[in-house]
Amino acid sequence: MATSSDGLFGDMNFLGVIGYVLEQTRFIFLVPILNVLVNLCQVISLLLFIDASYMAIVVAIVKLRGRTPEKVLRWESFKTDDVELAPSSNHPMVLIQIPIYNEKEVCQLSIGAVCKLSWPLDRMIVQVLDDSTDPHSKELVRLECKKWESEGINIKSEVRDSRNGYKAGALTAGMKHSYVEGCEFVVIFDADFQPEPDFLERTVPFLAHNSEIALVQAGWKYVNADECCMTRIQEMSLNYHFAVEQKSGSSIHGFFGFNGTAGVWRISALNEAGGWQDRTIVEDMDLAVRAYLNGWKFVFIDNIKVSNELPSSFRAYRYQQHRWSCGPANLFKKMAMEIIQKENVSLWKKAYLIYNFFFVRKIVVHIFTFVFYCLILPATVIFPEIEVPKWTTIYIPATITILNAIATPKSFYLILYWILFENVMAMHRSKGTLIGLLETSRVKEWVVTQKLGEYNTLRENLITHYSFPERLRWREIMVGMYLFICGYYDFVFGKTYLYVYLLLQSTAFFIVGVGYIGMSVPS
């Protein structure tokens, strides 16, 4: 009589049965699924390459043809040689807003730089929007405002009872004061931004002489770019953002995402678009999209740069990147149907906003970078049946990386560090993106990016002052272990050189995982 062990598994022991089941699972489920994912990633990789190449080509053509904003748009200085005219007679009224929240290290620098702007004093109002809860910070702001008021600056310090709406709430409250009614334009500077004295003289004419322009955005430069390797890498990424993404959007579409600071808005356009809204944590991008849908155009001026500070600690940088990835994804979810249903907007505009601006650059790029280069690609070394073409793993990534590095020639030698660190940060950006799309508990989390200013005592608190357990980040360590195992497997059993990348990338995750990146600053 046949027993239950007869048949297919009759001659196998227990371990043999397990091995057979695993082998069948591998061929029936795992290999086909992984193969589909690899093919999908190849398509996405190609889409990202096309988008990056498109922006680079646009910028190259604009540069070769010398199509600067000053040549394309009307620009005339407000300064006049007519002795019969008063110095301020042809200058428009400008409101300058400085939102502050417990930023005692930098608030005085920003207020001081703004009060030194070259603009007639009777045509400028400086409005400090202080939401601070820290008594020391509030006192510093009060004394700084009092100091400049005594020197003839029309400066107002506005304090709210609560921090409702965060930055959007503060900016909205600031616009409600009666003295704002006579202003044509509003300038926003975050608390660590220090504009040059001629900032208004160079930016406001674009708005005054071109009635279709709603926003003039200036570039950024960084006072602490050389502080550590992490700040150098941030500089590379942000330089690419401004030099390629913002410039190409400005040149072709008259649109780009407002950076939230170092920009000048036409107040009538701001109000027409519905003003500041706090439905997401990217009120700047929200306003920009609504204004663009109303037919307004933006201009990016790359030869005007405003000094500011990069986050020095990994914790501050991580919170900043969460906001910059979660916010756009959440805004896309809230506005996608609004964009599609908007009347009197061309199909081209809608397609650009939904596909290029949001889907590719704000959602796909983050998730793809982490999932493909840190999860799927490493897994392929265990499945030799799956072949990933070189154009996906080498040629396209190398081209996009070089395009990024060109924006910061002085840091080209850091290109390898930039690749590895950006892949680590892709994990945090992917998480933020998913939180924004799914609207989980952290979707409205707003943590002001910690800045150090000129407080050298804070800069002396390096990572060596902290105990080992305080520096551990288990997510990075777990991903690093996964990459190391895949890399070791490929080194021992594989026939490719992918282990070189995998071991380097695992090292990058380990370095971040044990806290040896950036500076460590007390909360």
Disulfide bonds with the S-S distance in Angstrom:
none
